[in-house]
Amino acid sequence: MRVCVIGTGYVGLVTGVCLAHSGHQVICVDNNEEKVKLMRSGQSPIYEPGLSELMQSSMQKGSIEFTADLAAGVDNGEKKIIAEGTPP
């Protein structure tokens, strides 16, 4: 399944990486370009043990990508997950 995850905080990024690791095609969208660049380099912007390794593995398989282009992400995903505005 092609999934678009909007928001790459603790909920969105972990969800997207786990879905990609499970075999789905995932595009994660975030409006913070610096964060997107970091994720494209295989580094997680949040602390979650093992997440960077799963990201890198999924990236090598081509099952996850990161973008700041909301329209491209939405157009690419059969299913959309909005993970924005999680209260502190």
HTML snippet that shows the backbone in 3Dmol.js (N, CA, C, O; Angstrom):
<script src="https://3Dmol.org/build/3Dmol-min.js"></script>
<div id="view" style="width:600px;height:400px;position:relative"></div>
<script>
const pdb = `
ATOM      1  N   MET A   1       0.839  -1.165   0.000  1.00  0.00           N
ATOM      2  CA  MET A   1       0.000   0.000   0.000  1.00  0.00           C
ATOM      3  C   MET A   1       0.895   1.243   0.000  1.00  0.00           C
ATOM      4  O   MET A   1       1.952   1.241   0.630  1.00  0.00           O
ATOM      5  N   ARG A   2       0.481   2.299  -0.697  1.00  0.00           N
ATOM      6  CA  ARG A   2       1.198   3.578  -0.688  1.00  0.00           C
ATOM      7  C   ARG A   2       0.564   4.470   0.383  1.00  0.00           C
ATOM      8  O   ARG A   2      -0.632   4.761   0.346  1.00  0.00           O
ATOM      9  N   VAL A   3       1.393   4.892   1.333  1.00  0.00           N
ATOM     10  CA  VAL A   3       0.920   5.667   2.479  1.00  0.00           C
ATOM     11  C   VAL A   3       1.638   7.009   2.527  1.00  0.00           C
ATOM     12  O   VAL A   3       2.852   7.082   2.336  1.00  0.00           O
ATOM     13  N   CYS A   4       0.882   8.062   2.781  1.00  0.00           N
ATOM     14  CA  CYS A   4       1.437   9.390   3.016  1.00  0.00           C
ATOM     15  C   CYS A   4       1.244   9.717   4.492  1.00  0.00           C
ATOM     16  O   CYS A   4       0.122   9.690   4.997  1.00  0.00           O
ATOM     17  N   VAL A   5       2.334  10.025   5.178  1.00  0.00           N
ATOM     18  CA  VAL A   5       2.268  10.416   6.583  1.00  0.00           C
ATOM     19  C   VAL A   5       2.628  11.899   6.654  1.00  0.00           C
ATOM     20  O   VAL A   5       3.728  12.300   6.275  1.00  0.00           O
ATOM     21  N   ILE A   6       1.698  12.700   7.139  1.00  0.00           N
ATOM     22  CA  ILE A   6       1.893  14.143   7.231  1.00  0.00           C
ATOM     23  C   ILE A   6       2.268  14.485   8.664  1.00  0.00           C
ATOM     24  O   ILE A   6       1.471  14.324   9.587  1.00  0.00           O
ATOM     25  N   GLY A   7       3.485  14.955   8.829  1.00  0.00           N
ATOM     26  CA  GLY A   7       4.013  15.258  10.152  1.00  0.00           C
ATOM     27  C   GLY A   7       5.009  14.186  10.560  1.00  0.00           C
ATOM     28  O   GLY A   7       4.685  12.999  10.562  1.00  0.00           O
ATOM     29  N   THR A   8       6.224  14.605  10.905  1.00  0.00           N
ATOM     30  CA  THR A   8       7.258  13.626  11.255  1.00  0.00           C
ATOM     31  C   THR A   8       7.775  13.837  12.671  1.00  0.00           C
ATOM     32  O   THR A   8       8.982  13.851  12.912  1.00  0.00           O
ATOM     33  N   GLY A   9       6.851  14.000  13.589  1.00  0.00           N
ATOM     34  CA  GLY A   9       7.210  14.044  15.002  1.00  0.00           C
ATOM     35  C   GLY A   9       7.247  12.627  15.551  1.00  0.00           C
ATOM     36  O   GLY A   9       7.440  11.670  14.801  1.00  0.00           O
ATOM     37  N   TYR A  10       7.063  12.494  16.847  1.00  0.00           N
ATOM     38  CA  TYR A  10       7.141  11.178  17.477  1.00  0.00           C
ATOM     39  C   TYR A  10       6.103  10.206  16.921  1.00  0.00           C
ATOM     40  O   TYR A  10       6.408   9.029  16.734  1.00  0.00           O
ATOM     41  N   VAL A  11       4.909  10.664  16.660  1.00  0.00           N
ATOM     42  CA  VAL A  11       3.863   9.779  16.149  1.00  0.00           C
ATOM     43  C   VAL A  11       4.055   9.499  14.660  1.00  0.00           C
ATOM     44  O   VAL A  11       4.088   8.341  14.243  1.00  0.00           O
ATOM     45  N   GLY A  12       4.181  10.549  13.867  1.00  0.00           N
ATOM     46  CA  GLY A  12       4.245  10.391  12.418  1.00  0.00           C
ATOM     47  C   GLY A  12       5.476   9.668  11.918  1.00  0.00           C
ATOM     48  O   GLY A  12       5.369   8.775  11.078  1.00  0.00           O
ATOM     49  N   LEU A  13       6.637  10.034  12.414  1.00  0.00           N
ATOM     50  CA  LEU A  13       7.860   9.422  11.925  1.00  0.00           C
ATOM     51  C   LEU A  13       7.939   7.948  12.306  1.00  0.00           C
ATOM     52  O   LEU A  13       8.283   7.111  11.471  1.00  0.00           O
ATOM     53  N   VAL A  14       7.628   7.628  13.536  1.00  0.00           N
ATOM     54  CA  VAL A  14       7.669   6.233  13.976  1.00  0.00           C
ATOM     55  C   VAL A  14       6.654   5.406  13.185  1.00  0.00           C
ATOM     56  O   VAL A  14       6.954   4.288  12.767  1.00  0.00           O
ATOM     57  N   THR A  15       5.462   5.951  12.983  1.00  0.00           N
ATOM     58  CA  THR A  15       4.437   5.255  12.198  1.00  0.00           C
ATOM     59  C   THR A  15       4.913   5.015  10.779  1.00  0.00           C
ATOM     60  O   THR A  15       4.809   3.901  10.265  1.00  0.00           O
ATOM     61  N   GLY A  16       5.437   6.058  10.140  1.00  0.00           N
ATOM     62  CA  GLY A  16       5.902   5.935   8.768  1.00  0.00           C
ATOM     63  C   GLY A  16       7.029   4.927   8.619  1.00  0.00           C
ATOM     64  O   GLY A  16       7.014   4.111   7.697  1.00  0.00           O
ATOM     65  N   VAL A  17       8.001   4.974   9.512  1.00  0.00           N
ATOM     66  CA  VAL A  17       9.136   4.058   9.442  1.00  0.00           C
ATOM     67  C   VAL A  17       8.674   2.616   9.680  1.00  0.00           C
ATOM     68  O   VAL A  17       9.120   1.701   8.988  1.00  0.00           O
ATOM     69  N   CYS A  18       7.799   2.417  10.639  1.00  0.00           N
ATOM     70  CA  CYS A  18       7.309   1.060  10.911  1.00  0.00           C
ATOM     71  C   CYS A  18       6.499   0.513   9.730  1.00  0.00           C
ATOM     72  O   CYS A  18       6.619  -0.664   9.390  1.00  0.00           O
ATOM     73  N   LEU A  19       5.683   1.352   9.112  1.00  0.00           N
ATOM     74  CA  LEU A  19       4.929   0.915   7.935  1.00  0.00           C
ATOM     75  C   LEU A  19       5.871   0.557   6.790  1.00  0.00           C
ATOM     76  O   LEU A  19       5.671  -0.447   6.107  1.00  0.00           O
ATOM     77  N   ALA A  20       6.893   1.376   6.582  1.00  0.00           N
ATOM     78  CA  ALA A  20       7.872   1.098   5.528  1.00  0.00           C
ATOM     79  C   ALA A  20       8.629  -0.194   5.832  1.00  0.00           C
ATOM     80  O   ALA A  20       8.857  -1.007   4.936  1.00  0.00           O
ATOM     81  N   HIS A  21       9.012  -0.380   7.075  1.00  0.00           N
ATOM     82  CA  HIS A  21       9.722  -1.588   7.481  1.00  0.00           C
ATOM     83  C   HIS A  21       8.855  -2.831   7.280  1.00  0.00           C
ATOM     84  O   HIS A  21       9.369  -3.925   7.045  1.00  0.00           O
ATOM     85  N   SER A  22       7.532  -2.653   7.374  1.00  0.00           N
ATOM     86  CA  SER A  22       6.582  -3.765   7.194  1.00  0.00           C
ATOM     87  C   SER A  22       6.265  -4.041   5.728  1.00  0.00           C
ATOM     88  O   SER A  22       5.508  -4.960   5.414  1.00  0.00           O
ATOM     89  N   GLY A  23       6.852  -3.238   4.824  1.00  0.00           N
ATOM     90  CA  GLY A  23       6.678  -3.520   3.407  1.00  0.00           C
ATOM     91  C   GLY A  23       5.829  -2.551   2.614  1.00  0.00           C
ATOM     92  O   GLY A  23       5.636  -2.743   1.413  1.00  0.00           O
ATOM     93  N   HIS A  24       5.319  -1.517   3.254  1.00  0.00           N
ATOM     94  CA  HIS A  24       4.512  -0.525   2.540  1.00  0.00           C
ATOM     95  C   HIS A  24       5.419   0.542   1.918  1.00  0.00           C
ATOM     96  O   HIS A  24       6.545   0.751   2.371  1.00  0.00           O
ATOM     97  N   GLN A  25       4.925   1.207   0.888  1.00  0.00           N
ATOM     98  CA  GLN A  25       5.614   2.352   0.285  1.00  0.00           C
ATOM     99  C   GLN A  25       5.146   3.584   1.044  1.00  0.00           C
ATOM    100  O   GLN A  25       3.948   3.864   1.078  1.00  0.00           O
ATOM    101  N   VAL A  26       6.059   4.319   1.648  1.00  0.00           N
ATOM    102  CA  VAL A  26       5.700   5.439   2.514  1.00  0.00           C
ATOM    103  C   VAL A  26       6.402   6.710   2.056  1.00  0.00           C
ATOM    104  O   VAL A  26       7.589   6.704   1.731  1.00  0.00           O
ATOM    105  N   ILE A  27       5.641   7.797   2.039  1.00  0.00           N
ATOM    106  CA  ILE A  27       6.229   9.121   1.858  1.00  0.00           C
ATOM    107  C   ILE A  27       5.840   9.937   3.085  1.00  0.00           C
ATOM    108  O   ILE A  27       4.659  10.098   3.391  1.00  0.00           O
ATOM    109  N   CYS A  28       6.848  10.448   3.782  1.00  0.00           N
ATOM    110  CA  CYS A  28       6.633  11.264   4.979  1.00  0.00           C
ATOM    111  C   CYS A  28       6.807  12.732   4.598  1.00  0.00           C
ATOM    112  O   CYS A  28       7.784  13.103   3.947  1.00  0.00           O
ATOM    113  N   VAL A  29       5.863  13.548   5.004  1.00  0.00           N
ATOM    114  CA  VAL A  29       5.859  14.974   4.663  1.00  0.00           C
ATOM    115  C   VAL A  29       6.031  15.809   5.923  1.00  0.00           C
ATOM    116  O   VAL A  29       5.386  15.565   6.942  1.00  0.00           O
ATOM    117  N   ASP A  30       6.906  16.790   5.835  1.00  0.00           N
ATOM    118  CA  ASP A  30       7.052  17.760   6.921  1.00  0.00           C
ATOM    119  C   ASP A  30       7.355  19.123   6.313  1.00  0.00           C
ATOM    120  O   ASP A  30       8.039  19.207   5.293  1.00  0.00           O
ATOM    121  N   ASN A  31       6.858  20.177   6.922  1.00  0.00           N
ATOM    122  CA  ASN A  31       7.069  21.522   6.370  1.00  0.00           C
ATOM    123  C   ASN A  31       8.398  22.139   6.796  1.00  0.00           C
ATOM    124  O   ASN A  31       8.705  23.265   6.403  1.00  0.00           O
ATOM    125  N   ASN A  32       9.175  21.436   7.578  1.00  0.00           N
ATOM    126  CA  ASN A  32      10.479  21.912   8.029  1.00  0.00           C
ATOM    127  C   ASN A  32      11.567  21.318   7.125  1.00  0.00           C
ATOM    128  O   ASN A  32      11.915  20.144   7.253  1.00  0.00           O
ATOM    129  N   GLU A  33      12.098  22.136   6.213  1.00  0.00           N
ATOM    130  CA  GLU A  33      13.089  21.677   5.235  1.00  0.00           C
ATOM    131  C   GLU A  33      14.344  21.093   5.896  1.00  0.00           C
ATOM    132  O   GLU A  33      14.891  20.102   5.412  1.00  0.00           O
ATOM    133  N   GLU A  34      14.796  21.690   6.983  1.00  0.00           N
ATOM    134  CA  GLU A  34      15.994  21.188   7.664  1.00  0.00           C
ATOM    135  C   GLU A  34      15.755  19.791   8.222  1.00  0.00           C
ATOM    136  O   GLU A  34      16.632  18.928   8.163  1.00  0.00           O
ATOM    137  N   LYS A  35      14.582  19.582   8.753  1.00  0.00           N
ATOM    138  CA  LYS A  35      14.216  18.273   9.280  1.00  0.00           C
ATOM    139  C   LYS A  35      14.162  17.239   8.147  1.00  0.00           C
ATOM    140  O   LYS A  35      14.623  16.108   8.304  1.00  0.00           O
ATOM    141  N   VAL A  36      13.599  17.640   7.017  1.00  0.00           N
ATOM    142  CA  VAL A  36      13.524  16.751   5.853  1.00  0.00           C
ATOM    143  C   VAL A  36      14.936  16.385   5.376  1.00  0.00           C
ATOM    144  O   VAL A  36      15.199  15.223   5.064  1.00  0.00           O
ATOM    145  N   LYS A  37      15.835  17.357   5.317  1.00  0.00           N
ATOM    146  CA  LYS A  37      17.216  17.083   4.915  1.00  0.00           C
ATOM    147  C   LYS A  37      17.880  16.085   5.864  1.00  0.00           C
ATOM    148  O   LYS A  37      18.583  15.175   5.427  1.00  0.00           O
ATOM    149  N   LEU A  38      17.652  16.263   7.152  1.00  0.00           N
ATOM    150  CA  LEU A  38      18.220  15.360   8.148  1.00  0.00           C
ATOM    151  C   LEU A  38      17.705  13.939   7.939  1.00  0.00           C
ATOM    152  O   LEU A  38      18.477  12.981   7.968  1.00  0.00           O
ATOM    153  N   MET A  39      16.396  13.811   7.727  1.00  0.00           N
ATOM    154  CA  MET A  39      15.815  12.481   7.531  1.00  0.00           C
ATOM    155  C   MET A  39      16.304  11.852   6.232  1.00  0.00           C
ATOM    156  O   MET A  39      16.542  10.646   6.177  1.00  0.00           O
ATOM    157  N   ARG A  40      16.453  12.658   5.195  1.00  0.00           N
ATOM    158  CA  ARG A  40      16.972  12.136   3.916  1.00  0.00           C
ATOM    159  C   ARG A  40      18.399  11.609   4.055  1.00  0.00           C
ATOM    160  O   ARG A  40      18.834  10.756   3.281  1.00  0.00           O
ATOM    161  N   SER A  41      19.118  12.123   5.041  1.00  0.00           N
ATOM    162  CA  SER A  41      20.482  11.632   5.278  1.00  0.00           C
ATOM    163  C   SER A  41      20.485  10.368   6.152  1.00  0.00           C
ATOM    164  O   SER A  41      21.544   9.820   6.460  1.00  0.00           O
ATOM    165  N   GLY A  42      19.294   9.919   6.544  1.00  0.00           N
ATOM    166  CA  GLY A  42      19.191   8.700   7.335  1.00  0.00           C
ATOM    167  C   GLY A  42      19.223   8.908   8.835  1.00  0.00           C
ATOM    168  O   GLY A  42      19.336   7.949   9.599  1.00  0.00           O
ATOM    169  N   GLN A  43      19.124  10.167   9.262  1.00  0.00           N
ATOM    170  CA  GLN A  43      19.162  10.476  10.689  1.00  0.00           C
ATOM    171  C   GLN A  43      17.775  10.863  11.193  1.00  0.00           C
ATOM    172  O   GLN A  43      17.049  11.604  10.530  1.00  0.00           O
ATOM    173  N   SER A  44      17.428  10.372  12.331  1.00  0.00           N
ATOM    174  CA  SER A  44      16.148  10.706  12.939  1.00  0.00           C
ATOM    175  C   SER A  44      16.258  12.032  13.704  1.00  0.00           C
ATOM    176  O   SER A  44      17.216  12.235  14.449  1.00  0.00           O
ATOM    177  N   PRO A  45      15.289  12.930  13.526  1.00  0.00           N
ATOM    178  CA  PRO A  45      15.304  14.183  14.281  1.00  0.00           C
ATOM    179  C   PRO A  45      14.774  14.024  15.710  1.00  0.00           C
ATOM    180  O   PRO A  45      14.799  14.971  16.497  1.00  0.00           O
ATOM    181  N   ILE A  46      14.301  12.838  16.032  1.00  0.00           N
ATOM    182  CA  ILE A  46      13.787  12.570  17.375  1.00  0.00           C
ATOM    183  C   ILE A  46      14.570  11.410  17.985  1.00  0.00           C
ATOM    184  O   ILE A  46      15.196  10.628  17.271  1.00  0.00           O
ATOM    185  N   TYR A  47      14.529  11.310  19.299  1.00  0.00           N
ATOM    186  CA  TYR A  47      15.201  10.191  19.956  1.00  0.00           C
ATOM    187  C   TYR A  47      14.212   9.045  20.112  1.00  0.00           C
ATOM    188  O   TYR A  47      13.217   9.147  20.828  1.00  0.00           O
ATOM    189  N   GLU A  48      14.511   7.969  19.431  1.00  0.00           N
ATOM    190  CA  GLU A  48      13.750   6.731  19.566  1.00  0.00           C
ATOM    191  C   GLU A  48      14.739   5.609  19.252  1.00  0.00           C
ATOM    192  O   GLU A  48      15.170   5.475  18.106  1.00  0.00           O
ATOM    193  N   PRO A  49      15.101   4.811  20.238  1.00  0.00           N
ATOM    194  CA  PRO A  49      16.113   3.781  20.023  1.00  0.00           C
ATOM    195  C   PRO A  49      15.800   2.897  18.810  1.00  0.00           C
ATOM    196  O   PRO A  49      14.697   2.363  18.689  1.00  0.00           O
ATOM    197  N   GLY A  50      16.782   2.750  17.917  1.00  0.00           N
ATOM    198  CA  GLY A  50      16.651   1.894  16.752  1.00  0.00           C
ATOM    199  C   GLY A  50      15.968   2.518  15.555  1.00  0.00           C
ATOM    200  O   GLY A  50      15.931   1.911  14.484  1.00  0.00           O
ATOM    201  N   LEU A  51      15.422   3.727  15.709  1.00  0.00           N
ATOM    202  CA  LEU A  51      14.660   4.331  14.622  1.00  0.00           C
ATOM    203  C   LEU A  51      15.541   4.693  13.434  1.00  0.00           C
ATOM    204  O   LEU A  51      15.157   4.450  12.290  1.00  0.00           O
ATOM    205  N   SER A  52      16.703   5.263  13.678  1.00  0.00           N
ATOM    206  CA  SER A  52      17.594   5.633  12.570  1.00  0.00           C
ATOM    207  C   SER A  52      17.999   4.407  11.763  1.00  0.00           C
ATOM    208  O   SER A  52      18.079   4.472  10.537  1.00  0.00           O
ATOM    209  N   GLU A  53      18.252   3.304  12.433  1.00  0.00           N
ATOM    210  CA  GLU A  53      18.634   2.082  11.733  1.00  0.00           C
ATOM    211  C   GLU A  53      17.490   1.566  10.855  1.00  0.00           C
ATOM    212  O   GLU A  53      17.711   1.142   9.721  1.00  0.00           O
ATOM    213  N   LEU A  54      16.268   1.607  11.392  1.00  0.00           N
ATOM    214  CA  LEU A  54      15.109   1.184  10.594  1.00  0.00           C
ATOM    215  C   LEU A  54      14.873   2.140   9.427  1.00  0.00           C
ATOM    216  O   LEU A  54      14.509   1.709   8.333  1.00  0.00           O
ATOM    217  N   MET A  55      15.082   3.442   9.661  1.00  0.00           N
ATOM    218  CA  MET A  55      14.951   4.420   8.575  1.00  0.00           C
ATOM    219  C   MET A  55      15.929   4.097   7.461  1.00  0.00           C
ATOM    220  O   MET A  55      15.553   4.041   6.290  1.00  0.00           O
ATOM    221  N   GLN A  56      17.180   3.886   7.827  1.00  0.00           N
ATOM    222  CA  GLN A  56      18.227   3.622   6.838  1.00  0.00           C
ATOM    223  C   GLN A  56      17.950   2.337   6.065  1.00  0.00           C
ATOM    224  O   GLN A  56      18.141   2.288   4.850  1.00  0.00           O
ATOM    225  N   SER A  57      17.509   1.314   6.754  1.00  0.00           N
ATOM    226  CA  SER A  57      17.181   0.047   6.112  1.00  0.00           C
ATOM    227  C   SER A  57      16.029   0.223   5.122  1.00  0.00           C
ATOM    228  O   SER A  57      16.074  -0.299   4.008  1.00  0.00           O
ATOM    229  N   SER A  58      15.014   0.951   5.530  1.00  0.00           N
ATOM    230  CA  SER A  58      13.856   1.198   4.659  1.00  0.00           C
ATOM    231  C   SER A  58      14.235   2.075   3.474  1.00  0.00           C
ATOM    232  O   SER A  58      13.724   1.885   2.371  1.00  0.00           O
ATOM    233  N   MET A  59      15.123   3.029   3.697  1.00  0.00           N
ATOM    234  CA  MET A  59      15.585   3.881   2.603  1.00  0.00           C
ATOM    235  C   MET A  59      16.372   3.062   1.583  1.00  0.00           C
ATOM    236  O   MET A  59      16.224   3.258   0.376  1.00  0.00           O
ATOM    237  N   GLN A  60      17.201   2.152   2.066  1.00  0.00           N
ATOM    238  CA  GLN A  60      17.982   1.308   1.161  1.00  0.00           C
ATOM    239  C   GLN A  60      17.085   0.412   0.316  1.00  0.00           C
ATOM    240  O   GLN A  60      17.398   0.125  -0.839  1.00  0.00           O
ATOM    241  N   LYS A  61      15.969  -0.030   0.893  1.00  0.00           N
ATOM    242  CA  LYS A  61      15.004  -0.846   0.159  1.00  0.00           C
ATOM    243  C   LYS A  61      14.126   0.008  -0.759  1.00  0.00           C
ATOM    244  O   LYS A  61      13.419  -0.518  -1.618  1.00  0.00           O
ATOM    245  N   GLY A  62      14.177   1.330  -0.569  1.00  0.00           N
ATOM    246  CA  GLY A  62      13.351   2.222  -1.376  1.00  0.00           C
ATOM    247  C   GLY A  62      11.895   2.265  -0.947  1.00  0.00           C
ATOM    248  O   GLY A  62      11.020   2.622  -1.736  1.00  0.00           O
ATOM    249  N   SER A  63      11.632   1.899   0.309  1.00  0.00           N
ATOM    250  CA  SER A  63      10.244   1.868   0.768  1.00  0.00           C
ATOM    251  C   SER A  63       9.819   3.110   1.550  1.00  0.00           C
ATOM    252  O   SER A  63       8.668   3.213   1.974  1.00  0.00           O
ATOM    253  N   ILE A  64      10.749   4.057   1.743  1.00  0.00           N
ATOM    254  CA  ILE A  64      10.375   5.303   2.428  1.00  0.00           C
ATOM    255  C   ILE A  64      11.124   6.465   1.792  1.00  0.00           C
ATOM    256  O   ILE A  64      12.274   6.336   1.372  1.00  0.00           O
ATOM    257  N   GLU A  65      10.447   7.593   1.733  1.00  0.00           N
ATOM    258  CA  GLU A  65      11.085   8.832   1.287  1.00  0.00           C
ATOM    259  C   GLU A  65      10.515   9.988   2.096  1.00  0.00           C
ATOM    260  O   GLU A  65       9.472   9.869   2.740  1.00  0.00           O
ATOM    261  N   PHE A  66      11.222  11.101   2.047  1.00  0.00           N
ATOM    262  CA  PHE A  66      10.863  12.270   2.846  1.00  0.00           C
ATOM    263  C   PHE A  66      10.793  13.488   1.950  1.00  0.00           C
ATOM    264  O   PHE A  66      11.620  13.667   1.056  1.00  0.00           O
ATOM    265  N   THR A  67       9.792  14.328   2.201  1.00  0.00           N
ATOM    266  CA  THR A  67       9.615  15.524   1.377  1.00  0.00           C
ATOM    267  C   THR A  67       8.960  16.632   2.187  1.00  0.00           C
ATOM    268  O   THR A  67       8.322  16.389   3.212  1.00  0.00           O
ATOM    269  N   ALA A  68       9.138  17.860   1.697  1.00  0.00           N
ATOM    270  CA  ALA A  68       8.430  19.013   2.262  1.00  0.00           C
ATOM    271  C   ALA A  68       7.283  19.410   1.345  1.00  0.00           C
ATOM    272  O   ALA A  68       6.562  20.365   1.634  1.00  0.00           O
ATOM    273  N   ASP A  69       7.107  18.688   0.246  1.00  0.00           N
ATOM    274  CA  ASP A  69       6.078  18.986  -0.747  1.00  0.00           C
ATOM    275  C   ASP A  69       4.788  18.248  -0.390  1.00  0.00           C
ATOM    276  O   ASP A  69       4.630  17.069  -0.706  1.00  0.00           O
ATOM    277  N   LEU A  70       3.876  18.948   0.266  1.00  0.00           N
ATOM    278  CA  LEU A  70       2.627  18.345   0.727  1.00  0.00           C
ATOM    279  C   LEU A  70       1.815  17.777  -0.429  1.00  0.00           C
ATOM    280  O   LEU A  70       1.297  16.665  -0.333  1.00  0.00           O
ATOM    281  N   ALA A  71       1.698  18.528  -1.520  1.00  0.00           N
ATOM    282  CA  ALA A  71       0.901  18.069  -2.662  1.00  0.00           C
ATOM    283  C   ALA A  71       1.444  16.761  -3.233  1.00  0.00           C
ATOM    284  O   ALA A  71       0.676  15.850  -3.544  1.00  0.00           O
ATOM    285  N   ALA A  72       2.759  16.669  -3.370  1.00  0.00           N
ATOM    286  CA  ALA A  72       3.370  15.447  -3.896  1.00  0.00           C
ATOM    287  C   ALA A  72       3.098  14.268  -2.970  1.00  0.00           C
ATOM    288  O   ALA A  72       2.799  13.166  -3.430  1.00  0.00           O
ATOM    289  N   GLY A  73       3.201  14.502  -1.677  1.00  0.00           N
ATOM    290  CA  GLY A  73       2.942  13.437  -0.717  1.00  0.00           C
ATOM    291  C   GLY A  73       1.506  12.958  -0.760  1.00  0.00           C
ATOM    292  O   GLY A  73       1.246  11.755  -0.785  1.00  0.00           O
ATOM    293  N   VAL A  74       0.582  13.888  -0.769  1.00  0.00           N
ATOM    294  CA  VAL A  74      -0.839  13.544  -0.794  1.00  0.00           C
ATOM    295  C   VAL A  74      -1.192  12.835  -2.094  1.00  0.00           C
ATOM    296  O   VAL A  74      -1.935  11.854  -2.081  1.00  0.00           O
ATOM    297  N   ASP A  75      -0.670  13.319  -3.208  1.00  0.00           N
ATOM    298  CA  ASP A  75      -0.947  12.695  -4.504  1.00  0.00           C
ATOM    299  C   ASP A  75      -0.399  11.272  -4.568  1.00  0.00           C
ATOM    300  O   ASP A  75      -0.971  10.418  -5.247  1.00  0.00           O
ATOM    301  N   ASN A  76       0.691  11.014  -3.876  1.00  0.00           N
ATOM    302  CA  ASN A  76       1.348   9.709  -3.922  1.00  0.00           C
ATOM    303  C   ASN A  76       0.674   8.674  -3.026  1.00  0.00           C
ATOM    304  O   ASN A  76       0.794   7.476  -3.285  1.00  0.00           O
ATOM    305  N   GLY A  77      -0.014   9.093  -2.004  1.00  0.00           N
ATOM    306  CA  GLY A  77      -0.535   8.146  -1.020  1.00  0.00           C
ATOM    307  C   GLY A  77      -1.952   7.688  -1.277  1.00  0.00           C
ATOM    308  O   GLY A  77      -2.853   8.502  -1.483  1.00  0.00           O
ATOM    309  N   GLU A  78      -2.148   6.367  -1.263  1.00  0.00           N
ATOM    310  CA  GLU A  78      -3.506   5.817  -1.324  1.00  0.00           C
ATOM    311  C   GLU A  78      -4.217   6.075   0.005  1.00  0.00           C
ATOM    312  O   GLU A  78      -5.421   6.329   0.047  1.00  0.00           O
ATOM    313  N   LYS A  79      -3.458   6.005   1.064  1.00  0.00           N
ATOM    314  CA  LYS A  79      -3.960   6.277   2.419  1.00  0.00           C
ATOM    315  C   LYS A  79      -3.149   7.419   2.985  1.00  0.00           C
ATOM    316  O   LYS A  79      -1.946   7.519   2.747  1.00  0.00           O
ATOM    317  N   LYS A  80      -3.817   8.288   3.741  1.00  0.00           N
ATOM    318  CA  LYS A  80      -3.143   9.421   4.360  1.00  0.00           C
ATOM    319  C   LYS A  80      -3.290   9.348   5.867  1.00  0.00           C
ATOM    320  O   LYS A  80      -4.364   9.046   6.387  1.00  0.00           O
ATOM    321  N   ILE A  81      -2.194   9.629   6.562  1.00  0.00           N
ATOM    322  CA  ILE A  81      -2.208   9.700   8.016  1.00  0.00           C
ATOM    323  C   ILE A  81      -1.749  11.095   8.398  1.00  0.00           C
ATOM    324  O   ILE A  81      -0.659  11.528   8.026  1.00  0.00           O
ATOM    325  N   ILE A  82      -2.589  11.788   9.140  1.00  0.00           N
ATOM    326  CA  ILE A  82      -2.239  13.128   9.595  1.00  0.00           C
ATOM    327  C   ILE A  82      -1.781  13.029  11.043  1.00  0.00           C
ATOM    328  O   ILE A  82      -2.567  12.708  11.935  1.00  0.00           O
ATOM    329  N   ALA A  83      -0.506  13.309  11.264  1.00  0.00           N
ATOM    330  CA  ALA A  83       0.088  13.203  12.600  1.00  0.00           C
ATOM    331  C   ALA A  83       0.600  14.575  13.006  1.00  0.00           C
ATOM    332  O   ALA A  83       1.785  14.740  13.298  1.00  0.00           O
ATOM    333  N   GLU A  84      -0.261  15.525  13.025  1.00  0.00           N
ATOM    334  CA  GLU A  84       0.081  16.907  13.344  1.00  0.00           C
ATOM    335  C   GLU A  84      -0.610  17.363  14.611  1.00  0.00           C
ATOM    336  O   GLU A  84      -1.683  16.875  14.966  1.00  0.00           O
ATOM    337  N   GLY A  85       0.012  18.289  15.272  1.00  0.00           N
ATOM    338  CA  GLY A  85      -0.626  18.941  16.413  1.00  0.00           C
ATOM    339  C   GLY A  85      -0.786  18.082  17.645  1.00  0.00           C
ATOM    340  O   GLY A  85      -1.750  18.254  18.391  1.00  0.00           O
ATOM    341  N   THR A  86       0.124  17.168  17.878  1.00  0.00           N
ATOM    342  CA  THR A  86       0.051  16.356  19.079  1.00  0.00           C
ATOM    343  C   THR A  86       0.309  17.252  20.292  1.00  0.00           C
ATOM    344  O   THR A  86       1.354  17.897  20.369  1.00  0.00           O
ATOM    345  N   PRO A  87      -0.622  17.299  21.231  1.00  0.00           N
ATOM    346  CA  PRO A  87      -0.420  18.156  22.410  1.00  0.00           C
ATOM    347  C   PRO A  87       0.777  17.699  23.231  1.00  0.00           C
ATOM    348  O   PRO A  87       1.055  16.502  23.304  1.00  0.00           O
ATOM    349  N   PRO A  88       1.493  18.641  23.852  1.00  0.00           N
ATOM    350  CA  PRO A  88       2.632  18.244  24.683  1.00  0.00           C
ATOM    351  C   PRO A  88       2.201  17.501  25.935  1.00  0.00           C
ATOM    352  O   PRO A  88       3.045  17.101  26.737  1.00  0.00           O
TER     353      PRO A  88
END
`;
const viewer = $3Dmol.createViewer("view");
viewer.addModel(pdb, "pdb");
viewer.setStyle({}, {cartoon: {color: "spectrum"}});
viewer.zoomTo();
viewer.render();
</script>
